[in-house]
């Protein structure tokens, strides 16, 4: 095993966790922007 790769308690590389977290945050942010930008104004008419 390469000692340069930092691992989390689950044993997966930390970079994978960071990448998944960033994409998850982007999905949530996009969903919120779409919800408040499209669906909420349509419901107020």
CHARMM internal coordinates of N, CA and C (Angstrom, degrees):
IC EDIT
DIST 1 N 1 CA 1.4515
DIST 1 CA 1 C 1.5234
ANGL 1 N 1 CA 1 C 109.24
DIST 1 C 2 N 1.3043
ANGL 1 CA 1 C 2 N 116.21
DIHE 1 N 1 CA 1 C 2 N 139.22
DIST 2 N 2 CA 1.4558
ANGL 1 C 2 N 2 CA 121.77
DIHE 1 CA 1 C 2 N 2 CA -177.38
DIST 2 CA 2 C 1.5307
ANGL 2 N 2 CA 2 C 109.93
DIHE 1 C 2 N 2 CA 2 C -76.06
DIST 2 C 3 N 1.3142
ANGL 2 CA 2 C 3 N 119.47
DIHE 2 N 2 CA 2 C 3 N 120.08
DIST 3 N 3 CA 1.4734
ANGL 2 C 3 N 3 CA 120.03
DIHE 2 CA 2 C 3 N 3 CA -178.02
DIST 3 CA 3 C 1.5276
ANGL 3 N 3 CA 3 C 113.27
DIHE 2 C 3 N 3 CA 3 C -72.04
DIST 3 C 4 N 1.3286
ANGL 3 CA 3 C 4 N 117.57
DIHE 3 N 3 CA 3 C 4 N -12.81
DIST 4 N 4 CA 1.4650
ANGL 3 C 4 N 4 CA 119.70
DIHE 3 CA 3 C 4 N 4 CA -179.93
DIST 4 CA 4 C 1.5207
ANGL 4 N 4 CA 4 C 112.45
DIHE 3 C 4 N 4 CA 4 C -76.68
DIST 4 C 5 N 1.3380
ANGL 4 CA 4 C 5 N 117.99
DIHE 4 N 4 CA 4 C 5 N -18.35
DIST 5 N 5 CA 1.4619
ANGL 4 C 5 N 5 CA 121.64
DIHE 4 CA 4 C 5 N 5 CA -178.81
DIST 5 CA 5 C 1.5196
ANGL 5 N 5 CA 5 C 108.70
DIHE 4 C 5 N 5 CA 5 C -87.10
DIST 5 C 6 N 1.3408
ANGL 5 CA 5 C 6 N 116.07
DIHE 5 N 5 CA 5 C 6 N 117.73
DIST 6 N 6 CA 1.4598
ANGL 5 C 6 N 6 CA 119.49
DIHE 5 CA 5 C 6 N 6 CA 177.63
DIST 6 CA 6 C 1.5252
ANGL 6 N 6 CA 6 C 108.67
DIHE 5 C 6 N 6 CA 6 C -80.17
DIST 6 C 7 N 1.2990
ANGL 6 CA 6 C 7 N 115.47
DIHE 6 N 6 CA 6 C 7 N 138.50
DIST 7 N 7 CA 1.4547
ANGL 6 C 7 N 7 CA 119.28
DIHE 6 CA 6 C 7 N 7 CA -179.57
DIST 7 CA 7 C 1.5195
ANGL 7 N 7 CA 7 C 110.43
DIHE 6 C 7 N 7 CA 7 C -119.29
DIST 7 C 8 N 1.3292
ANGL 7 CA 7 C 8 N 115.48
DIHE 7 N 7 CA 7 C 8 N 153.87
DIST 8 N 8 CA 1.4579
ANGL 7 C 8 N 8 CA 121.04
DIHE 7 CA 7 C 8 N 8 CA 176.06
DIST 8 CA 8 C 1.5151
ANGL 8 N 8 CA 8 C 108.51
DIHE 7 C 8 N 8 CA 8 C -88.98
DIST 8 C 9 N 1.3263
ANGL 8 CA 8 C 9 N 117.07
DIHE 8 N 8 CA 8 C 9 N -177.11
DIST 9 N 9 CA 1.4585
ANGL 8 C 9 N 9 CA 121.38
DIHE 8 CA 8 C 9 N 9 CA -179.40
DIST 9 CA 9 C 1.5254
ANGL 9 N 9 CA 9 C 110.83
DIHE 8 C 9 N 9 CA 9 C -63.20
DIST 9 C 10 N 1.3486
ANGL 9 CA 9 C 10 N 117.44
DIHE 9 N 9 CA 9 C 10 N -29.85
DIST 10 N 10 CA 1.4563
ANGL 9 C 10 N 10 CA 120.92
DIHE 9 CA 9 C 10 N 10 CA -179.64
DIST 10 CA 10 C 1.5232
ANGL 10 N 10 CA 10 C 111.53
DIHE 9 C 10 N 10 CA 10 C -78.13
DIST 10 C 11 N 1.3225
ANGL 10 CA 10 C 11 N 118.15
DIHE 10 N 10 CA 10 C 11 N -13.05
DIST 11 N 11 CA 1.4483
ANGL 10 C 11 N 11 CA 121.29
DIHE 10 CA 10 C 11 N 11 CA 178.17
DIST 11 CA 11 C 1.5135
ANGL 11 N 11 CA 11 C 114.50
DIHE 10 C 11 N 11 CA 11 C 95.33
DIST 11 C 12 N 1.3241
ANGL 11 CA 11 C 12 N 118.04
DIHE 11 N 11 CA 11 C 12 N 0.57
DIST 12 N 12 CA 1.4674
ANGL 11 C 12 N 12 CA 120.11
DIHE 11 CA 11 C 12 N 12 CA 179.18
DIST 12 CA 12 C 1.5254
ANGL 12 N 12 CA 12 C 109.40
DIHE 11 C 12 N 12 CA 12 C -91.10
DIST 12 C 13 N 1.3268
ANGL 12 CA 12 C 13 N 117.41
DIHE 12 N 12 CA 12 C 13 N 151.13
DIST 13 N 13 CA 1.4665
ANGL 12 C 13 N 13 CA 119.39
DIHE 12 CA 12 C 13 N 13 CA 178.29
DIST 13 CA 13 C 1.5239
ANGL 13 N 13 CA 13 C 111.90
DIHE 12 C 13 N 13 CA 13 C -61.07
DIST 13 C 14 N 1.3130
ANGL 13 CA 13 C 14 N 115.72
DIHE 13 N 13 CA 13 C 14 N 142.41
DIST 14 N 14 CA 1.4601
ANGL 13 C 14 N 14 CA 121.08
DIHE 13 CA 13 C 14 N 14 CA -176.52
DIST 14 CA 14 C 1.5277
ANGL 14 N 14 CA 14 C 111.61
DIHE 13 C 14 N 14 CA 14 C -64.41
DIST 14 C 15 N 1.3238
ANGL 14 CA 14 C 15 N 118.38
DIHE 14 N 14 CA 14 C 15 N -32.00
DIST 15 N 15 CA 1.4615
ANGL 14 C 15 N 15 CA 121.25
DIHE 14 CA 14 C 15 N 15 CA 180.00
DIST 15 CA 15 C 1.5194
ANGL 15 N 15 CA 15 C 112.14
DIHE 14 C 15 N 15 CA 15 C -61.58
DIST 15 C 16 N 1.3257
ANGL 15 CA 15 C 16 N 117.17
DIHE 15 N 15 CA 15 C 16 N -36.01
DIST 16 N 16 CA 1.4650
ANGL 15 C 16 N 16 CA 120.95
DIHE 15 CA 15 C 16 N 16 CA 178.29
DIST 16 CA 16 C 1.5195
ANGL 16 N 16 CA 16 C 110.47
DIHE 15 C 16 N 16 CA 16 C -64.12
DIST 16 C 17 N 1.3189
ANGL 16 CA 16 C 17 N 116.50
DIHE 16 N 16 CA 16 C 17 N -41.72
DIST 17 N 17 CA 1.4637
ANGL 16 C 17 N 17 CA 120.64
DIHE 16 CA 16 C 17 N 17 CA 179.13
DIST 17 CA 17 C 1.5218
ANGL 17 N 17 CA 17 C 110.26
DIHE 16 C 17 N 17 CA 17 C -63.73
DIST 17 C 18 N 1.3166
ANGL 17 CA 17 C 18 N 116.93
DIHE 17 N 17 CA 17 C 18 N -40.50
DIST 18 N 18 CA 1.4648
ANGL 17 C 18 N 18 CA 120.84
DIHE 17 CA 17 C 18 N 18 CA 179.51
DIST 18 CA 18 C 1.5246
ANGL 18 N 18 CA 18 C 110.32
DIHE 17 C 18 N 18 CA 18 C -64.89
DIST 18 C 19 N 1.3272
ANGL 18 CA 18 C 19 N 117.59
DIHE 18 N 18 CA 18 C 19 N -44.84
DIST 19 N 19 CA 1.4614
ANGL 18 C 19 N 19 CA 120.89
DIHE 18 CA 18 C 19 N 19 CA -178.69
DIST 19 CA 19 C 1.5275
ANGL 19 N 19 CA 19 C 110.87
DIHE 18 C 19 N 19 CA 19 C -63.89
DIST 19 C 20 N 1.3200
ANGL 19 CA 19 C 20 N 117.10
DIHE 19 N 19 CA 19 C 20 N -44.83
DIST 20 N 20 CA 1.4646
ANGL 19 C 20 N 20 CA 120.23
DIHE 19 CA 19 C 20 N 20 CA 179.00
DIST 20 CA 20 C 1.5233
ANGL 20 N 20 CA 20 C 110.65
DIHE 19 C 20 N 20 CA 20 C -63.93
DIST 20 C 21 N 1.3227
ANGL 20 CA 20 C 21 N 117.63
DIHE 20 N 20 CA 20 C 21 N -38.69
DIST 21 N 21 CA 1.4628
ANGL 20 C 21 N 21 CA 121.17
DIHE 20 CA 20 C 21 N 21 CA 178.72
DIST 21 CA 21 C 1.5220
ANGL 21 N 21 CA 21 C 111.43
DIHE 20 C 21 N 21 CA 21 C -65.21
DIST 21 C 22 N 1.3285
ANGL 21 CA 21 C 22 N 117.16
DIHE 21 N 21 CA 21 C 22 N -41.20
DIST 22 N 22 CA 1.4695
ANGL 21 C 22 N 22 CA 120.84
DIHE 21 CA 21 C 22 N 22 CA -179.88
DIST 22 CA 22 C 1.5233
ANGL 22 N 22 CA 22 C 110.11
DIHE 21 C 22 N 22 CA 22 C -65.42
DIST 22 C 23 N 1.3289
ANGL 22 CA 22 C 23 N 117.74
DIHE 22 N 22 CA 22 C 23 N -46.03
DIST 23 N 23 CA 1.4614
ANGL 22 C 23 N 23 CA 119.77
DIHE 22 CA 22 C 23 N 23 CA 178.84
DIST 23 CA 23 C 1.5258
ANGL 23 N 23 CA 23 C 111.54
DIHE 22 C 23 N 23 CA 23 C -65.29
DIST 23 C 24 N 1.3179
ANGL 23 CA 23 C 24 N 117.35
DIHE 23 N 23 CA 23 C 24 N -37.31
DIST 24 N 24 CA 1.4611
ANGL 23 C 24 N 24 CA 120.46
DIHE 23 CA 23 C 24 N 24 CA 176.32
DIST 24 CA 24 C 1.5192
ANGL 24 N 24 CA 24 C 111.56
DIHE 23 C 24 N 24 CA 24 C -62.75
DIST 24 C 25 N 1.3251
ANGL 24 CA 24 C 25 N 116.50
DIHE 24 N 24 CA 24 C 25 N -42.25
DIST 25 N 25 CA 1.4668
ANGL 24 C 25 N 25 CA 120.26
DIHE 24 CA 24 C 25 N 25 CA 178.20
DIST 25 CA 25 C 1.5257
ANGL 25 N 25 CA 25 C 110.61
DIHE 24 C 25 N 25 CA 25 C -64.80
DIST 25 C 26 N 1.3269
ANGL 25 CA 25 C 26 N 117.77
DIHE 25 N 25 CA 25 C 26 N -38.69
DIST 26 N 26 CA 1.4637
ANGL 25 C 26 N 26 CA 120.39
DIHE 25 CA 25 C 26 N 26 CA 177.79
DIST 26 CA 26 C 1.5258
ANGL 26 N 26 CA 26 C 111.71
DIHE 25 C 26 N 26 CA 26 C -65.38
DIST 26 C 27 N 1.3268
ANGL 26 CA 26 C 27 N 117.07
DIHE 26 N 26 CA 26 C 27 N -38.50
DIST 27 N 27 CA 1.4720
ANGL 26 C 27 N 27 CA 120.41
DIHE 26 CA 26 C 27 N 27 CA 177.99
DIST 27 CA 27 C 1.5277
ANGL 27 N 27 CA 27 C 110.07
DIHE 26 C 27 N 27 CA 27 C -64.44
DIST 27 C 28 N 1.3303
ANGL 27 CA 27 C 28 N 116.70
DIHE 27 N 27 CA 27 C 28 N -45.21
DIST 28 N 28 CA 1.4650
ANGL 27 C 28 N 28 CA 120.32
DIHE 27 CA 27 C 28 N 28 CA 179.76
DIST 28 CA 28 C 1.5211
ANGL 28 N 28 CA 28 C 110.52
DIHE 27 C 28 N 28 CA 28 C -64.09
DIST 28 C 29 N 1.3241
ANGL 28 CA 28 C 29 N 117.38
DIHE 28 N 28 CA 28 C 29 N -43.04
DIST 29 N 29 CA 1.4604
ANGL 28 C 29 N 29 CA 120.84
DIHE 28 CA 28 C 29 N 29 CA 179.20
DIST 29 CA 29 C 1.5253
ANGL 29 N 29 CA 29 C 111.19
DIHE 28 C 29 N 29 CA 29 C -63.25
DIST 29 C 30 N 1.3250
ANGL 29 CA 29 C 30 N 116.96
DIHE 29 N 29 CA 29 C 30 N -42.97
DIST 30 N 30 CA 1.4655
ANGL 29 C 30 N 30 CA 120.22
DIHE 29 CA 29 C 30 N 30 CA 177.38
DIST 30 CA 30 C 1.5115
ANGL 30 N 30 CA 30 C 112.33
DIHE 29 C 30 N 30 CA 30 C -63.76
DIST 30 C 31 N 1.3265
ANGL 30 CA 30 C 31 N 117.25
DIHE 30 N 30 CA 30 C 31 N -39.25
DIST 31 N 31 CA 1.4605
ANGL 30 C 31 N 31 CA 120.72
DIHE 30 CA 30 C 31 N 31 CA 178.92
DIST 31 CA 31 C 1.5193
ANGL 31 N 31 CA 31 C 110.29
DIHE 30 C 31 N 31 CA 31 C -65.05
DIST 31 C 32 N 1.3323
ANGL 31 CA 31 C 32 N 116.98
DIHE 31 N 31 CA 31 C 32 N -43.35
DIST 32 N 32 CA 1.4632
ANGL 31 C 32 N 32 CA 119.86
DIHE 31 CA 31 C 32 N 32 CA 179.55
DIST 32 CA 32 C 1.5240
ANGL 32 N 32 CA 32 C 111.34
DIHE 31 C 32 N 32 CA 32 C -64.96
DIST 32 C 33 N 1.3361
ANGL 32 CA 32 C 33 N 117.35
DIHE 32 N 32 CA 32 C 33 N -41.61
DIST 33 N 33 CA 1.4630
ANGL 32 C 33 N 33 CA 119.92
DIHE 32 CA 32 C 33 N 33 CA 178.24
DIST 33 CA 33 C 1.5268
ANGL 33 N 33 CA 33 C 111.19
DIHE 32 C 33 N 33 CA 33 C -62.86
DIST 33 C 34 N 1.3250
ANGL 33 CA 33 C 34 N 116.44
DIHE 33 N 33 CA 33 C 34 N -41.31
DIST 34 N 34 CA 1.4597
ANGL 33 C 34 N 34 CA 119.83
DIHE 33 CA 33 C 34 N 34 CA 179.11
DIST 34 CA 34 C 1.5258
ANGL 34 N 34 CA 34 C 110.88
DIHE 33 C 34 N 34 CA 34 C -67.86
DIST 34 C 35 N 1.3202
ANGL 34 CA 34 C 35 N 116.61
DIHE 34 N 34 CA 34 C 35 N -40.42
DIST 35 N 35 CA 1.4574
ANGL 34 C 35 N 35 CA 120.19
DIHE 34 CA 34 C 35 N 35 CA -178.94
DIST 35 CA 35 C 1.5198
ANGL 35 N 35 CA 35 C 111.26
DIHE 34 C 35 N 35 CA 35 C -63.89
DIST 35 C 36 N 1.3443
ANGL 35 CA 35 C 36 N 116.44
DIHE 35 N 35 CA 35 C 36 N -52.05
DIST 36 N 36 CA 1.4508
ANGL 35 C 36 N 36 CA 119.70
DIHE 35 CA 35 C 36 N 36 CA -176.92
DIST 36 CA 36 C 1.5310
ANGL 36 N 36 CA 36 C 112.45
DIHE 35 C 36 N 36 CA 36 C -77.16
DIST 36 C 37 N 1.3264
ANGL 36 CA 36 C 37 N 118.15
DIHE 36 N 36 CA 36 C 37 N -23.95
DIST 37 N 37 CA 1.4624
ANGL 36 C 37 N 37 CA 120.71
DIHE 36 CA 36 C 37 N 37 CA -178.88
DIST 37 CA 37 C 1.5137
ANGL 37 N 37 CA 37 C 113.93
DIHE 36 C 37 N 37 CA 37 C -87.53
DIST 37 C 38 N 1.3355
ANGL 37 CA 37 C 38 N 117.66
DIHE 37 N 37 CA 37 C 38 N -28.75
DIST 38 N 38 CA 1.4645
ANGL 37 C 38 N 38 CA 120.23
DIHE 37 CA 37 C 38 N 38 CA -176.99
DIST 38 CA 38 C 1.5257
ANGL 38 N 38 CA 38 C 113.38
DIHE 37 C 38 N 38 CA 38 C -112.15
DIST 38 C 39 N 1.3173
ANGL 38 CA 38 C 39 N 116.36
DIHE 38 N 38 CA 38 C 39 N -52.78
DIST 39 N 39 CA 1.4562
ANGL 38 C 39 N 39 CA 119.39
DIHE 38 CA 38 C 39 N 39 CA -169.13
DIST 39 CA 39 C 1.5226
ANGL 39 N 39 CA 39 C 113.33
DIHE 38 C 39 N 39 CA 39 C -80.04
DIST 39 C 40 N 1.3131
ANGL 39 CA 39 C 40 N 118.71
DIHE 39 N 39 CA 39 C 40 N -37.88
DIST 40 N 40 CA 1.4640
ANGL 39 C 40 N 40 CA 120.48
DIHE 39 CA 39 C 40 N 40 CA 179.94
DIST 40 CA 40 C 1.5270
ANGL 40 N 40 CA 40 C 111.12
DIHE 39 C 40 N 40 CA 40 C -67.03
DIST 40 C 41 N 1.3472
ANGL 40 CA 40 C 41 N 120.01
DIHE 40 N 40 CA 40 C 41 N -44.82
DIST 41 N 41 CA 1.4776
ANGL 40 C 41 N 41 CA 118.12
DIHE 40 CA 40 C 41 N 41 CA 177.33
DIST 41 CA 41 C 1.5344
ANGL 41 N 41 CA 41 C 112.61
DIHE 40 C 41 N 41 CA 41 C -64.05
DIST 41 C 42 N 1.3240
ANGL 41 CA 41 C 42 N 118.88
DIHE 41 N 41 CA 41 C 42 N -32.65
DIST 42 N 42 CA 1.4600
ANGL 41 C 42 N 42 CA 120.34
DIHE 41 CA 41 C 42 N 42 CA 177.92
DIST 42 CA 42 C 1.5144
ANGL 42 N 42 CA 42 C 111.71
DIHE 41 C 42 N 42 CA 42 C -66.95
DIST 42 C 43 N 1.3120
ANGL 42 CA 42 C 43 N 117.22
DIHE 42 N 42 CA 42 C 43 N -32.12
DIST 43 N 43 CA 1.4491
ANGL 42 C 43 N 43 CA 121.20
DIHE 42 CA 42 C 43 N 43 CA -178.65
DIST 43 CA 43 C 1.5065
ANGL 43 N 43 CA 43 C 113.48
DIHE 42 C 43 N 43 CA 43 C -76.60
DIST 43 C 44 N 1.3278
ANGL 43 CA 43 C 44 N 118.10
DIHE 43 N 43 CA 43 C 44 N -15.82
DIST 44 N 44 CA 1.4620
ANGL 43 C 44 N 44 CA 121.01
DIHE 43 CA 43 C 44 N 44 CA -177.87
DIST 44 CA 44 C 1.5225
ANGL 44 N 44 CA 44 C 112.58
DIHE 43 C 44 N 44 CA 44 C -89.13
DIST 44 C 45 N 1.3286
ANGL 44 CA 44 C 45 N 118.44
DIHE 44 N 44 CA 44 C 45 N -6.94
DIST 45 N 45 CA 1.4687
ANGL 44 C 45 N 45 CA 120.76
DIHE 44 CA 44 C 45 N 45 CA -179.59
DIST 45 CA 45 C 1.4999
ANGL 45 N 45 CA 45 C 111.65
DIHE 44 C 45 N 45 CA 45 C -83.60
END
COOR INIT
IC SEED 1 N 1 CA 1 C
IC BUILD
